[in-house]
Amino acid sequence: MFEFLKRRLKSEKGSMDRILVTFFLIVLGIAIVAGLQFWMQKKSPSLGNSLIKSQSLEEKVSSKNI
């Protein structure tokens, strides 16, 4: 497989650039997914607290209307 890759790199002009750009895009995609996952884990408790607060407010409003 490495021989095939070496031959392709020698025969095609600009193929190394394509490989580097592809590698960069893969690394960038992994970093974006990892960052988004970390951000969502950090935000999850605050989202849960907001939901609990809104439910308690709804209960207070509904009990006052009765």
PyMOL Python script that loads the backbone (N, CA, C, O; Angstrom):
from pymol import cmd

cmd.read_pdbstr("""\
ATOM      1  N   MET A   1       0.825  -1.186   0.000  1.00  0.00           N
ATOM      2  CA  MET A   1       0.000   0.000   0.000  1.00  0.00           C
ATOM      3  C   MET A   1       0.876   1.260   0.000  1.00  0.00           C
ATOM      4  O   MET A   1       0.571   2.234  -0.688  1.00  0.00           O
ATOM      5  N   PHE A   2       1.959   1.231   0.771  1.00  0.00           N
ATOM      6  CA  PHE A   2       2.833   2.400   0.816  1.00  0.00           C
ATOM      7  C   PHE A   2       3.529   2.621  -0.522  1.00  0.00           C
ATOM      8  O   PHE A   2       3.765   3.762  -0.920  1.00  0.00           O
ATOM      9  N   GLU A   3       3.853   1.545  -1.209  1.00  0.00           N
ATOM     10  CA  GLU A   3       4.475   1.684  -2.529  1.00  0.00           C
ATOM     11  C   GLU A   3       3.509   2.359  -3.498  1.00  0.00           C
ATOM     12  O   GLU A   3       3.899   3.230  -4.275  1.00  0.00           O
ATOM     13  N   PHE A   4       2.264   1.951  -3.443  1.00  0.00           N
ATOM     14  CA  PHE A   4       1.242   2.563  -4.296  1.00  0.00           C
ATOM     15  C   PHE A   4       1.122   4.056  -3.994  1.00  0.00           C
ATOM     16  O   PHE A   4       1.038   4.877  -4.907  1.00  0.00           O
ATOM     17  N   LEU A   5       1.114   4.398  -2.702  1.00  0.00           N
ATOM     18  CA  LEU A   5       1.001   5.795  -2.304  1.00  0.00           C
ATOM     19  C   LEU A   5       2.225   6.593  -2.753  1.00  0.00           C
ATOM     20  O   LEU A   5       2.090   7.729  -3.210  1.00  0.00           O
ATOM     21  N   LYS A   6       3.405   6.012  -2.628  1.00  0.00           N
ATOM     22  CA  LYS A   6       4.630   6.691  -3.067  1.00  0.00           C
ATOM     23  C   LYS A   6       4.598   6.952  -4.569  1.00  0.00           C
ATOM     24  O   LYS A   6       4.964   8.034  -5.027  1.00  0.00           O
ATOM     25  N   ARG A   7       4.157   5.953  -5.330  1.00  0.00           N
ATOM     26  CA  ARG A   7       4.058   6.125  -6.784  1.00  0.00           C
ATOM     27  C   ARG A   7       3.072   7.222  -7.144  1.00  0.00           C
ATOM     28  O   ARG A   7       3.334   8.031  -8.034  1.00  0.00           O
ATOM     29  N   ARG A   8       1.928   7.251  -6.451  1.00  0.00           N
ATOM     30  CA  ARG A   8       0.917   8.279  -6.719  1.00  0.00           C
ATOM     31  C   ARG A   8       1.460   9.668  -6.404  1.00  0.00           C
ATOM     32  O   ARG A   8       1.215  10.621  -7.144  1.00  0.00           O
ATOM     33  N   LEU A   9       2.196   9.775  -5.305  1.00  0.00           N
ATOM     34  CA  LEU A   9       2.750  11.072  -4.923  1.00  0.00           C
ATOM     35  C   LEU A   9       3.779  11.560  -5.934  1.00  0.00           C
ATOM     36  O   LEU A   9       3.863  12.757  -6.210  1.00  0.00           O
ATOM     37  N   LYS A  10       4.561  10.638  -6.488  1.00  0.00           N
ATOM     38  CA  LYS A  10       5.575  11.030  -7.465  1.00  0.00           C
ATOM     39  C   LYS A  10       4.949  11.374  -8.807  1.00  0.00           C
ATOM     40  O   LYS A  10       5.438  12.253  -9.515  1.00  0.00           O
ATOM     41  N   SER A  11       3.867  10.684  -9.160  1.00  0.00           N
ATOM     42  CA  SER A  11       3.305  10.861 -10.498  1.00  0.00           C
ATOM     43  C   SER A  11       2.344  12.045 -10.598  1.00  0.00           C
ATOM     44  O   SER A  11       2.190  12.616 -11.677  1.00  0.00           O
ATOM     45  N   GLU A  12       1.708  12.416  -9.520  1.00  0.00           N
ATOM     46  CA  GLU A  12       0.718  13.492  -9.586  1.00  0.00           C
ATOM     47  C   GLU A  12       1.263  14.766  -8.973  1.00  0.00           C
ATOM     48  O   GLU A  12       1.821  14.766  -7.875  1.00  0.00           O
ATOM     49  N   LYS A  13       1.091  15.835  -9.699  1.00  0.00           N
ATOM     50  CA  LYS A  13       1.541  17.130  -9.209  1.00  0.00           C
ATOM     51  C   LYS A  13       0.479  17.706  -8.269  1.00  0.00           C
ATOM     52  O   LYS A  13      -0.701  17.754  -8.617  1.00  0.00           O
ATOM     53  N   GLY A  14       0.895  18.137  -7.094  1.00  0.00           N
ATOM     54  CA  GLY A  14      -0.034  18.720  -6.134  1.00  0.00           C
ATOM     55  C   GLY A  14      -0.766  17.713  -5.280  1.00  0.00           C
ATOM     56  O   GLY A  14      -1.664  18.089  -4.527  1.00  0.00           O
ATOM     57  N   SER A  15      -0.411  16.446  -5.373  1.00  0.00           N
ATOM     58  CA  SER A  15      -1.127  15.444  -4.590  1.00  0.00           C
ATOM     59  C   SER A  15      -0.794  15.547  -3.106  1.00  0.00           C
ATOM     60  O   SER A  15      -1.633  15.230  -2.262  1.00  0.00           O
ATOM     61  N   MET A  16       0.415  15.985  -2.777  1.00  0.00           N
ATOM     62  CA  MET A  16       0.775  16.142  -1.374  1.00  0.00           C
ATOM     63  C   MET A  16      -0.077  17.233  -0.734  1.00  0.00           C
ATOM     64  O   MET A  16      -0.462  17.126   0.430  1.00  0.00           O
ATOM     65  N   ASP A  17      -0.366  18.270  -1.488  1.00  0.00           N
ATOM     66  CA  ASP A  17      -1.236  19.330  -0.976  1.00  0.00           C
ATOM     67  C   ASP A  17      -2.627  18.785  -0.672  1.00  0.00           C
ATOM     68  O   ASP A  17      -3.226  19.138   0.344  1.00  0.00           O
ATOM     69  N   ARG A  18      -3.130  17.944  -1.532  1.00  0.00           N
ATOM     70  CA  ARG A  18      -4.454  17.352  -1.311  1.00  0.00           C
ATOM     71  C   ARG A  18      -4.464  16.507  -0.049  1.00  0.00           C
ATOM     72  O   ARG A  18      -5.414  16.557   0.732  1.00  0.00           O
ATOM     73  N   ILE A  19      -3.411  15.734   0.147  1.00  0.00           N
ATOM     74  CA  ILE A  19      -3.327  14.884   1.334  1.00  0.00           C
ATOM     75  C   ILE A  19      -3.265  15.745   2.590  1.00  0.00           C
ATOM     76  O   ILE A  19      -3.940  15.447   3.575  1.00  0.00           O
ATOM     77  N   LEU A  20      -2.468  16.804   2.567  1.00  0.00           N
ATOM     78  CA  LEU A  20      -2.351  17.675   3.735  1.00  0.00           C
ATOM     79  C   LEU A  20      -3.656  18.405   4.031  1.00  0.00           C
ATOM     80  O   LEU A  20      -4.043  18.544   5.191  1.00  0.00           O
ATOM     81  N   VAL A  21      -4.329  18.867   2.994  1.00  0.00           N
ATOM     82  CA  VAL A  21      -5.607  19.557   3.193  1.00  0.00           C
ATOM     83  C   VAL A  21      -6.649  18.588   3.738  1.00  0.00           C
ATOM     84  O   VAL A  21      -7.413  18.944   4.635  1.00  0.00           O
ATOM     85  N   THR A  22      -6.688  17.375   3.211  1.00  0.00           N
ATOM     86  CA  THR A  22      -7.625  16.372   3.708  1.00  0.00           C
ATOM     87  C   THR A  22      -7.349  16.056   5.169  1.00  0.00           C
ATOM     88  O   THR A  22      -8.275  15.980   5.976  1.00  0.00           O
ATOM     89  N   PHE A  23      -6.082  15.873   5.512  1.00  0.00           N
ATOM     90  CA  PHE A  23      -5.707  15.599   6.897  1.00  0.00           C
ATOM     91  C   PHE A  23      -6.103  16.763   7.801  1.00  0.00           C
ATOM     92  O   PHE A  23      -6.618  16.552   8.899  1.00  0.00           O
ATOM     93  N   PHE A  24      -5.863  17.987   7.342  1.00  0.00           N
ATOM     94  CA  PHE A  24      -6.232  19.168   8.121  1.00  0.00           C
ATOM     95  C   PHE A  24      -7.743  19.225   8.345  1.00  0.00           C
ATOM     96  O   PHE A  24      -8.190  19.532   9.450  1.00  0.00           O
ATOM     97  N   LEU A  25      -8.527  18.937   7.319  1.00  0.00           N
ATOM     98  CA  LEU A  25      -9.979  18.978   7.457  1.00  0.00           C
ATOM     99  C   LEU A  25     -10.487  17.904   8.413  1.00  0.00           C
ATOM    100  O   LEU A  25     -11.433  18.138   9.165  1.00  0.00           O
ATOM    101  N   ILE A  26      -9.865  16.734   8.387  1.00  0.00           N
ATOM    102  CA  ILE A  26     -10.250  15.669   9.314  1.00  0.00           C
ATOM    103  C   ILE A  26      -9.957  16.086  10.750  1.00  0.00           C
ATOM    104  O   ILE A  26     -10.799  15.922  11.633  1.00  0.00           O
ATOM    105  N   VAL A  27      -8.764  16.625  10.982  1.00  0.00           N
ATOM    106  CA  VAL A  27      -8.397  17.071  12.333  1.00  0.00           C
ATOM    107  C   VAL A  27      -9.315  18.204  12.785  1.00  0.00           C
ATOM    108  O   VAL A  27      -9.738  18.236  13.941  1.00  0.00           O
ATOM    109  N   LEU A  28      -9.623  19.124  11.890  1.00  0.00           N
ATOM    110  CA  LEU A  28     -10.514  20.231  12.219  1.00  0.00           C
ATOM    111  C   LEU A  28     -11.914  19.722  12.574  1.00  0.00           C
ATOM    112  O   LEU A  28     -12.524  20.201  13.529  1.00  0.00           O
ATOM    113  N   GLY A  29     -12.416  18.764  11.818  1.00  0.00           N
ATOM    114  CA  GLY A  29     -13.730  18.191  12.107  1.00  0.00           C
ATOM    115  C   GLY A  29     -13.775  17.509  13.457  1.00  0.00           C
ATOM    116  O   GLY A  29     -14.749  17.655  14.197  1.00  0.00           O
ATOM    117  N   ILE A  30     -12.728  16.763  13.787  1.00  0.00           N
ATOM    118  CA  ILE A  30     -12.665  16.090  15.085  1.00  0.00           C
ATOM    119  C   ILE A  30     -12.618  17.120  16.208  1.00  0.00           C
ATOM    120  O   ILE A  30     -13.275  16.951  17.235  1.00  0.00           O
ATOM    121  N   ALA A  31     -11.844  18.186  16.017  1.00  0.00           N
ATOM    122  CA  ALA A  31     -11.746  19.229  17.040  1.00  0.00           C
ATOM    123  C   ALA A  31     -13.087  19.935  17.240  1.00  0.00           C
ATOM    124  O   ALA A  31     -13.457  20.255  18.370  1.00  0.00           O
ATOM    125  N   ILE A  32     -13.809  20.177  16.157  1.00  0.00           N
ATOM    126  CA  ILE A  32     -15.115  20.834  16.264  1.00  0.00           C
ATOM    127  C   ILE A  32     -16.100  19.947  17.012  1.00  0.00           C
ATOM    128  O   ILE A  32     -16.831  20.429  17.877  1.00  0.00           O
ATOM    129  N   VAL A  33     -16.128  18.668  16.691  1.00  0.00           N
ATOM    130  CA  VAL A  33     -17.044  17.742  17.367  1.00  0.00           C
ATOM    131  C   VAL A  33     -16.697  17.640  18.849  1.00  0.00           C
ATOM    132  O   VAL A  33     -17.590  17.662  19.695  1.00  0.00           O
ATOM    133  N   ALA A  34     -15.405  17.527  19.172  1.00  0.00           N
ATOM    134  CA  ALA A  34     -14.992  17.427  20.572  1.00  0.00           C
ATOM    135  C   ALA A  34     -15.330  18.711  21.329  1.00  0.00           C
ATOM    136  O   ALA A  34     -15.795  18.654  22.467  1.00  0.00           O
ATOM    137  N   GLY A  35     -15.100  19.861  20.710  1.00  0.00           N
ATOM    138  CA  GLY A  35     -15.426  21.127  21.357  1.00  0.00           C
ATOM    139  C   GLY A  35     -16.912  21.298  21.582  1.00  0.00           C
ATOM    140  O   GLY A  35     -17.332  21.772  22.638  1.00  0.00           O
ATOM    141  N   LEU A  36     -17.704  20.918  20.608  1.00  0.00           N
ATOM    142  CA  LEU A  36     -19.157  21.012  20.742  1.00  0.00           C
ATOM    143  C   LEU A  36     -19.665  20.081  21.832  1.00  0.00           C
ATOM    144  O   LEU A  36     -20.549  20.447  22.607  1.00  0.00           O
ATOM    145  N   GLN A  37     -19.106  18.881  21.890  1.00  0.00           N
ATOM    146  CA  GLN A  37     -19.506  17.929  22.924  1.00  0.00           C
ATOM    147  C   GLN A  37     -19.148  18.468  24.312  1.00  0.00           C
ATOM    148  O   GLN A  37     -19.953  18.374  25.238  1.00  0.00           O
ATOM    149  N   PHE A  38     -17.954  19.028  24.460  1.00  0.00           N
ATOM    150  CA  PHE A  38     -17.537  19.599  25.741  1.00  0.00           C
ATOM    151  C   PHE A  38     -18.442  20.760  26.134  1.00  0.00           C
ATOM    152  O   PHE A  38     -18.832  20.881  27.295  1.00  0.00           O
ATOM    153  N   TRP A  39     -18.774  21.609  25.173  1.00  0.00           N
ATOM    154  CA  TRP A  39     -19.628  22.758  25.443  1.00  0.00           C
ATOM    155  C   TRP A  39     -21.026  22.316  25.869  1.00  0.00           C
ATOM    156  O   TRP A  39     -21.608  22.892  26.788  1.00  0.00           O
ATOM    157  N   MET A  40     -21.564  21.296  25.202  1.00  0.00           N
ATOM    158  CA  MET A  40     -22.900  20.810  25.551  1.00  0.00           C
ATOM    159  C   MET A  40     -22.915  20.174  26.931  1.00  0.00           C
ATOM    160  O   MET A  40     -23.884  20.338  27.672  1.00  0.00           O
ATOM    161  N   GLN A  41     -21.855  19.451  27.291  1.00  0.00           N
ATOM    162  CA  GLN A  41     -21.791  18.862  28.631  1.00  0.00           C
ATOM    163  C   GLN A  41     -21.712  19.952  29.690  1.00  0.00           C
ATOM    164  O   GLN A  41     -22.273  19.811  30.777  1.00  0.00           O
ATOM    165  N   LYS A  42     -21.027  21.019  29.379  1.00  0.00           N
ATOM    166  CA  LYS A  42     -20.900  22.132  30.318  1.00  0.00           C
ATOM    167  C   LYS A  42     -22.227  22.873  30.459  1.00  0.00           C
ATOM    168  O   LYS A  42     -22.553  23.358  31.542  1.00  0.00           O
ATOM    169  N   LYS A  43     -22.991  22.963  29.377  1.00  0.00           N
ATOM    170  CA  LYS A  43     -24.258  23.690  29.387  1.00  0.00           C
ATOM    171  C   LYS A  43     -25.425  22.846  29.893  1.00  0.00           C
ATOM    172  O   LYS A  43     -26.445  23.408  30.291  1.00  0.00           O
ATOM    173  N   SER A  44     -25.314  21.538  29.892  1.00  0.00           N
ATOM    174  CA  SER A  44     -26.437  20.667  30.246  1.00  0.00           C
ATOM    175  C   SER A  44     -27.004  20.932  31.638  1.00  0.00           C
ATOM    176  O   SER A  44     -28.227  20.999  31.768  1.00  0.00           O
ATOM    177  N   PRO A  45     -26.195  21.087  32.684  1.00  0.00           N
ATOM    178  CA  PRO A  45     -26.792  21.357  33.999  1.00  0.00           C
ATOM    179  C   PRO A  45     -27.585  22.659  34.034  1.00  0.00           C
ATOM    180  O   PRO A  45     -28.638  22.720  34.670  1.00  0.00           O
ATOM    181  N   SER A  46     -27.105  23.685  33.374  1.00  0.00           N
ATOM    182  CA  SER A  46     -27.841  24.950  33.386  1.00  0.00           C
ATOM    183  C   SER A  46     -29.145  24.824  32.600  1.00  0.00           C
ATOM    184  O   SER A  46     -30.147  25.443  32.956  1.00  0.00           O
ATOM    185  N   LEU A  47     -29.134  24.029  31.537  1.00  0.00           N
ATOM    186  CA  LEU A  47     -30.371  23.807  30.788  1.00  0.00           C
ATOM    187  C   LEU A  47     -31.372  23.037  31.638  1.00  0.00           C
ATOM    188  O   LEU A  47     -32.568  23.328  31.607  1.00  0.00           O
ATOM    189  N   GLY A  48     -30.895  22.061  32.394  1.00  0.00           N
ATOM    190  CA  GLY A  48     -31.775  21.296  33.278  1.00  0.00           C
ATOM    191  C   GLY A  48     -32.347  22.167  34.372  1.00  0.00           C
ATOM    192  O   GLY A  48     -33.528  22.052  34.701  1.00  0.00           O
ATOM    193  N   ASN A  49     -31.526  23.042  34.947  1.00  0.00           N
ATOM    194  CA  ASN A  49     -32.008  23.950  35.989  1.00  0.00           C
ATOM    195  C   ASN A  49     -33.054  24.906  35.434  1.00  0.00           C
ATOM    196  O   ASN A  49     -34.026  25.225  36.117  1.00  0.00           O
ATOM    197  N   SER A  50     -32.865  25.360  34.214  1.00  0.00           N
ATOM    198  CA  SER A  50     -33.839  26.257  33.591  1.00  0.00           C
ATOM    199  C   SER A  50     -35.176  25.551  33.411  1.00  0.00           C
ATOM    200  O   SER A  50     -36.233  26.147  33.619  1.00  0.00           O
ATOM    201  N   LEU A  51     -35.129  24.288  33.028  1.00  0.00           N
ATOM    202  CA  LEU A  51     -36.359  23.518  32.847  1.00  0.00           C
ATOM    203  C   LEU A  51     -37.074  23.336  34.178  1.00  0.00           C
ATOM    204  O   LEU A  51     -38.296  23.468  34.247  1.00  0.00           O
ATOM    205  N   ILE A  52     -36.328  23.036  35.229  1.00  0.00           N
ATOM    206  CA  ILE A  52     -36.928  22.860  36.557  1.00  0.00           C
ATOM    207  C   ILE A  52     -37.549  24.166  37.031  1.00  0.00           C
ATOM    208  O   ILE A  52     -38.648  24.163  37.586  1.00  0.00           O
ATOM    209  N   LYS A  53     -36.856  25.285  36.819  1.00  0.00           N
ATOM    210  CA  LYS A  53     -37.385  26.584  37.233  1.00  0.00           C
ATOM    211  C   LYS A  53     -38.664  26.922  36.475  1.00  0.00           C
ATOM    212  O   LYS A  53     -39.616  27.435  37.063  1.00  0.00           O
ATOM    213  N   SER A  54     -38.693  26.639  35.180  1.00  0.00           N
ATOM    214  CA  SER A  54     -39.889  26.954  34.401  1.00  0.00           C
ATOM    215  C   SER A  54     -41.060  26.078  34.830  1.00  0.00           C
ATOM    216  O   SER A  54     -42.201  26.541  34.844  1.00  0.00           O
ATOM    217  N   GLN A  55     -40.798  24.823  35.180  1.00  0.00           N
ATOM    218  CA  GLN A  55     -41.866  23.942  35.647  1.00  0.00           C
ATOM    219  C   GLN A  55     -42.412  24.417  36.988  1.00  0.00           C
ATOM    220  O   GLN A  55     -43.621  24.378  37.216  1.00  0.00           O
ATOM    221  N   SER A  56     -41.522  24.867  37.879  1.00  0.00           N
ATOM    222  CA  SER A  56     -41.992  25.350  39.180  1.00  0.00           C
ATOM    223  C   SER A  56     -42.794  26.639  39.020  1.00  0.00           C
ATOM    224  O   SER A  56     -43.762  26.856  39.748  1.00  0.00           O
ATOM    225  N   LEU A  57     -42.404  27.498  38.078  1.00  0.00           N
ATOM    226  CA  LEU A  57     -43.178  28.713  37.821  1.00  0.00           C
ATOM    227  C   LEU A  57     -44.557  28.376  37.275  1.00  0.00           C
ATOM    228  O   LEU A  57     -45.545  29.012  37.642  1.00  0.00           O
ATOM    229  N   GLU A  58     -44.627  27.378  36.397  1.00  0.00           N
ATOM    230  CA  GLU A  58     -45.919  26.959  35.856  1.00  0.00           C
ATOM    231  C   GLU A  58     -46.815  26.426  36.965  1.00  0.00           C
ATOM    232  O   GLU A  58     -48.018  26.690  36.974  1.00  0.00           O
ATOM    233  N   GLU A  59     -46.235  25.677  37.900  1.00  0.00           N
ATOM    234  CA  GLU A  59     -47.026  25.139  39.011  1.00  0.00           C
ATOM    235  C   GLU A  59     -47.555  26.267  39.891  1.00  0.00           C
ATOM    236  O   GLU A  59     -48.700  26.217  40.340  1.00  0.00           O
ATOM    237  N   LYS A  60     -46.732  27.282  40.141  1.00  0.00           N
ATOM    238  CA  LYS A  60     -47.167  28.415  40.960  1.00  0.00           C
ATOM    239  C   LYS A  60     -48.303  29.170  40.280  1.00  0.00           C
ATOM    240  O   LYS A  60     -49.284  29.541  40.924  1.00  0.00           O
ATOM    241  N   VAL A  61     -48.165  29.395  38.976  1.00  0.00           N
ATOM    242  CA  VAL A  61     -49.195  30.121  38.235  1.00  0.00           C
ATOM    243  C   VAL A  61     -50.486  29.317  38.194  1.00  0.00           C
ATOM    244  O   VAL A  61     -51.567  29.877  38.370  1.00  0.00           O
ATOM    245  N   SER A  62     -50.389  28.020  37.964  1.00  0.00           N
ATOM    246  CA  SER A  62     -51.601  27.198  37.885  1.00  0.00           C
ATOM    247  C   SER A  62     -52.272  27.079  39.249  1.00  0.00           C
ATOM    248  O   SER A  62     -53.498  27.000  39.318  1.00  0.00           O
ATOM    249  N   SER A  63     -51.504  27.063  40.334  1.00  0.00           N
ATOM    250  CA  SER A  63     -52.117  26.977  41.665  1.00  0.00           C
ATOM    251  C   SER A  63     -52.803  28.293  42.035  1.00  0.00           C
ATOM    252  O   SER A  63     -53.794  28.279  42.765  1.00  0.00           O
ATOM    253  N   LYS A  64     -52.299  29.422  41.549  1.00  0.00           N
ATOM    254  CA  LYS A  64     -52.933  30.711  41.829  1.00  0.00           C
ATOM    255  C   LYS A  64     -54.216  30.876  41.024  1.00  0.00           C
ATOM    256  O   LYS A  64     -55.143  31.553  41.470  1.00  0.00           O
ATOM    257  N   ASN A  65     -54.282  30.266  39.844  1.00  0.00           N
ATOM    258  CA  ASN A  65     -55.470  30.380  38.999  1.00  0.00           C
ATOM    259  C   ASN A  65     -56.619  29.538  39.527  1.00  0.00           C
ATOM    260  O   ASN A  65     -57.774  29.796  39.186  1.00  0.00           O
ATOM    261  N   ILE A  66     -56.338  28.562  40.332  1.00  0.00           N
ATOM    262  CA  ILE A  66     -57.399  27.672  40.839  1.00  0.00           C
ATOM    263  C   ILE A  66     -58.076  28.306  41.980  1.00  0.00           C
ATOM    264  O   ILE A  66     -58.998  27.725  42.552  1.00  0.00           O
TER     265      ILE A  66
END
""", "prot")
cmd.dss("prot")
cmd.show_as("cartoon", "prot")
cmd.util.cbc("prot")
cmd.orient("prot")
